[in-house]
Amino acid sequence: MISLAHAQQATGTAGGDYTGIIMMVAMFAVIYFLMIRPQQKKMKEHRAMVEALQKGDEVITQGGITGRITKVSEGYVSIDIAQVKEAPVEITVQRAAVTTVLPKGTLKSL
């Protein structure tokens, strides 16, 4: 009777150890290709866009403010968002807060 119990245990766990490891590796691969890799690509594109900002670009910030860049410094950009009595209204935001660069001529009111 003891020999039967040992035989059942030996055959039941031999394949189970490898199956669990293979499933964990497969789940990590799925998560990597569906979530981590696309996010890294998006971050790389945003970093390149932020580094390429220059005076005169028309942009949208994370807060939804649209305007034209008037000054560019190492970590910040000044954006002209409106004209009040022929004087520009400028705000200063971090470069990383710029989410989109619009095509030239999109903002005609500034």
BAFI-3210 file (N, C-alpha, C; in Angstrom, 3 decimals, decimal comma, padded with zeros to 6 digits):
// residues 110
n [1|2|3|4|5|6|7|8|9|10|11|12|13|14|15|16|17|18|19|20|21|22|23|24|25|26|27|28|29|30|31|32|33|34|35|36|37|38|39|40|41|42|43|44|45|46|47|48|49|50|51|52|53|54|55|56|57|58|59|60|61|62|63|64|65|66|67|68|69|70|71|72|73|74|75|76|77|78|79|80|81|82|83|84|85|86|87|88|89|90|91|92|93|94|95|96|97|98|99|100|101|102|103|104|105|106|107|108|109|110]
n.u [000,802|001,950|003,823|002,195|001,185|003,488|004,131|001,968|002,266|004,754|004,321|002,358|003,438|005,661|005,333|003,950|005,563|007,095|005,089|003,874|005,964|006,359|003,877|003,988|006,120|005,022|002,817|004,158|005,438|003,237|002,159|004,341|004,528|001,997|001,533|003,827|005,874|004,556|004,009|006,583|007,508|005,786|006,536|009,166|008,745|007,386|009,372|011,262|009,764|009,432|012,074|012,567|011,166|010,645|010,982|008,051|006,561|003,319|001,340|-000,269|-001,016|-000,873|-003,018|-004,826|-004,515|-003,972|-001,468|001,241|004,685|006,961|009,350|012,098|013,585|015,906|014,354|011,807|009,072|007,810|004,563|002,521|-000,715|-002,883|-004,097|-004,367|-005,561|-003,592|-001,337|000,648|-000,474|001,233|002,198|004,172|005,334|006,336|008,520|007,810|005,096|003,926|001,918|001,183|002,285|001,098|000,200|001,759|000,151|-002,294|-003,372|-004,894|-005,742|-003,855]
n.v [-001,183|001,244|001,582|002,157|004,684|006,280|006,039|007,323|009,926|010,657|010,612|012,517|015,061|015,563|016,737|018,989|020,925|022,126|023,108|025,179|027,056|027,589|028,733|031,087|032,449|032,771|034,453|036,749|037,454|038,089|040,292|042,036|042,509|043,561|045,678|046,956|047,405|049,007|051,315|052,203|052,885|054,995|056,844|057,356|058,603|060,924|062,140|062,749|064,576|066,650|067,461|068,565|070,934|074,307|077,885|079,499|077,254|075,799|074,689|072,270|072,022|069,843|070,625|071,445|073,895|076,010|077,434|079,578|079,014|081,200|081,549|079,441|077,491|075,553|073,789|074,797|076,353|079,321|080,314|081,969|082,772|084,412|087,639|090,648|093,769|094,351|093,382|090,592|087,641|085,619|082,390|080,287|077,064|073,706|071,879|069,215|069,281|069,881|068,417|068,037|068,988|071,255|071,545|074,113|077,276|076,542|077,863|080,731|083,019|084,121]
n.w [000,000|000,721|-001,288|-003,509|-002,844|-002,889|-005,575|-006,814|-005,866|-006,942|-009,725|-009,941|-009,218|-010,779|-013,390|-012,638|-011,383|-013,427|-015,063|-013,610|-013,486|-016,201|-016,838|-015,275|-016,509|-019,051|-018,477|-017,561|-019,947|-021,581|-020,178|-020,394|-023,222|-023,805|-022,027|-020,680|-022,648|-024,758|-023,206|-022,523|-025,064|-025,700|-023,721|-024,529|-027,016|-026,149|-024,591|-026,581|-028,084|-026,220|-025,842|-028,318|-028,424|-029,421|-029,852|-030,972|-031,565|-031,577|-028,984|-026,777|-023,373|-020,436|-018,902|-020,766|-021,904|-024,639|-026,718|-027,891|-027,947|-026,412|-025,054|-024,318|-021,915|-019,929|-018,238|-018,395|-020,234|-021,708|-022,457|-024,722|-024,245|-024,728|-025,961|-024,414|-024,587|-026,508|-025,235|-024,484|-022,797|-020,766|-019,651|-017,559|-017,820|-016,930|-019,057|-019,451|-019,115|-021,471|-023,825|-026,502|-029,722|-031,928|-035,439|-037,435|-037,610|-036,590|-034,363|-034,743|-033,493|-031,782]
ca.u [000,000|002,831|004,446|001,221|001,114|004,704|004,051|001,018|002,854|005,855|003,812|001,493|004,155|006,788|004,984|003,347|006,586|007,455|003,903|003,723|007,021|006,063|002,725|004,447|006,917|004,091|002,046|005,057|005,645|002,008|002,100|005,404|004,227|000,738|001,453|005,084|006,565|003,912|004,163|007,958|007,594|005,077|007,377|010,316|008,268|007,091|010,660|011,844|008,966|009,732|013,428|012,575|010,370|011,371|010,197|007,127|005,716|001,982|001,279|-001,330|-000,454|-001,651|-004,242|-005,694|-004,259|-003,284|-000,740|002,458|005,886|007,706|010,690|012,432|014,761|016,267|013,282|010,519|008,749|006,793|003,565|001,603|-002,029|-003,932|-003,726|-005,281|-005,191|-002,340|-000,244|000,514|-000,624|002,138|002,336|005,372|005,048|007,445|008,551|007,118|003,654|003,461|001,526|001,025|002,721|000,122|000,769|001,878|-001,023|-003,523|-003,888|-004,873|-006,135|-002,737]
ca.v [000,000|002,399|001,734|002,800|006,098|006,914|006,061|008,361|011,233|010,898|010,920|013,693|016,324|015,733|017,706|020,160|021,927|022,837|023,784|026,432|027,987|027,977|029,643|032,381|033,086|033,163|035,612|037,902|037,832|038,741|041,617|042,868|042,919|044,285|046,849|047,643|047,839|050,173|052,484|052,675|053,514|056,268|057,741|057,724|059,578|062,178|062,730|063,321|065,751|067,707|067,951|069,278|072,161|075,520|079,111|079,576|076,059|075,896|073,504|072,045|071,538|068,803|071,231|071,776|075,269|076,088|078,678|079,591|079,128|082,434|081,382|078,068|077,346|074,158|072,991|075,473|077,102|080,362|080,144|083,087|082,135|085,361|089,041|091,533|095,153|094,282|092,869|089,132|086,972|084,475|081,530|079,461|075,682|072,780|071,326|067,927|069,516|070,017|067,083|067,947|070,091|071,408|072,026|075,570|077,947|076,052|078,920|081,953|084,180|084,691]
ca.w [000,000|000,764|-002,606|-004,385|-002,475|-003,404|-007,027|-007,192|-005,563|-007,862|-011,052|-009,893|-009,018|-011,691|-014,429|-012,028|-011,076|-014,650|-015,588|-012,869|-013,904|-017,588|-016,802|-014,751|-017,557|-020,115|-018,006|-017,577|-021,347|-022,046|-019,543|-020,969|-024,595|-023,895|-021,154|-020,368|-023,867|-025,374|-022,342|-022,686|-026,382|-025,588|-022,919|-025,353|-028,001|-025,448|-024,214|-027,797|-028,432|-025,248|-026,119|-029,600|-028,350|-029,774|-029,882|-032,093|-031,655|-031,000|-028,134|-025,804|-022,120|-019,762|-018,406|-021,876|-022,343|-025,918|-026,905|-028,706|-027,111|-026,617|-024,481|-023,969|-021,064|-019,725|-017,674|-018,504|-021,442|-021,549|-023,510|-024,946|-024,336|-025,129|-026,124|-023,696|-024,897|-027,277|-024,412|-024,400|-021,505|-020,813|-018,491|-017,593|-017,421|-017,118|-020,413|-019,470|-019,088|-022,856|-024,281|-027,949|-030,568|-033,010|-036,709|-037,543|-038,116|-035,973|-033,499|-035,521|-032,686|-031,024]
c.u [000,859|003,471|003,497|001,151|002,341|004,663|003,085|001,608|003,956|005,342|002,973|002,261|005,268|006,491|004,456|004,354|006,918|006,277|003,703|004,742|006,756|004,898|003,128|005,247|006,006|003,273|002,908|005,288|004,429|001,915|003,146|005,006|002,940|000,707|002,773|005,744|005,884|004,055|005,569|008,127|006,943|005,907|008,577|009,919|007,983|008,383|011,320|011,094|009,283|011,125|013,476|011,747|011,226|010,414|009,331|006,247|004,371|001,718|-000,009|-000,665|-001,340|-002,970|-005,205|-005,521|-003,490|-002,588|000,495|003,655|006,631|009,134|010,883|013,674|014,980|015,099|011,895|010,342|007,723|005,868|002,659|000,228|-003,126|-003,319|-004,783|-004,775|-003,793|-001,127|-000,415|000,337|000,204|002,076|003,621|005,015|006,313|007,368|007,759|005,597|003,077|003,157|001,494|001,606|001,769|000,817|000,783|000,599|-002,331|-004,175|-003,795|-005,147|-004,977|-001,844]
c.v [001,267|002,632|002,397|004,306|006,841|007,030|007,142|009,745|011,574|011,270|012,195|015,007|016,557|016,781|019,006|021,267|022,762|023,622|025,132|027,479|028,485|028,956|031,024|033,142|033,570|034,388|036,868|038,376|038,561|040,150|042,541|043,382|043,723|045,571|047,613|048,192|049,022|051,441|053,053|053,394|054,896|057,285|058,223|058,771|060,930|062,887|063,391|064,580|066,920|068,291|068,793|070,572|073,373|076,700|079,135|078,359|076,326|074,585|073,446|071,481|070,452|069,342|071,631|073,195|075,227|077,430|078,484|079,807|080,410|082,353|079,925|078,101|075,861|073,306|073,570|076,111|078,164|080,275|081,362|082,474|083,085|086,735|089,885|092,951|095,208|093,873|091,352|088,664|085,701|083,692|080,726|078,085|074,845|072,192|070,023|068,087|069,714|068,615|066,945|069,177|070,122|071,818|073,550|076,157|077,466|077,123|080,243|083,190|084,814|085,531]
c.w [000,000|-000,598|-003,596|-004,100|-002,992|-004,918|-007,500|-006,966|-006,568|-009,246|-011,049|-009,802|-010,023|-012,758|-013,849|-011,725|-012,303|-015,224|-014,899|-013,292|-015,320|-017,633|-016,288|-015,802|-018,684|-019,710|-017,995|-019,010|-021,900|-021,467|-020,145|-022,347|-024,721|-023,071|-021,036|-021,624|-024,565|-024,535|-022,454|-024,021|-026,355|-024,801|-023,734|-026,389|-027,346|-025,063|-025,420|-028,219|-027,506|-025,499|-027,391|-029,568|-028,679|-029,833|-031,147|-032,263|-030,991|-030,275|-027,312|-024,554|-021,536|-019,240|-019,502|-022,387|-023,660|-026,040|-027,745|-027,780|-027,462|-026,090|-024,111|-023,097|-020,812|-019,222|-017,879|-019,882|-021,069|-022,746|-023,537|-025,174|-024,780|-025,335|-025,409|-023,897|-025,518|-026,441|-024,289|-022,955|-021,592|-019,517|-018,667|-017,060|-017,595|-018,527|-020,502|-019,464|-020,487|-023,379|-025,793|-028,619|-031,762|-034,305|-036,746|-038,166|-037,529|-035,115|-034,239|-034,672|-031,932|-031,892]
res [m|i|s|l|a|h|a|q|q|a|t|g|t|a|g|g|d|y|t|g|i|i|m|m|v|a|m|f|a|v|i|y|f|l|m|i|r|p|q|q|k|k|m|k|e|h|r|a|m|v|e|a|l|q|k|g|d|e|v|i|t|q|g|g|i|t|g|r|i|t|k|v|s|e|g|y|v|s|i|d|i|a|q|v|k|e|a|p|v|e|i|t|v|q|r|a|a|v|t|t|v|l|p|k|g|t|l|k|s|l]
***
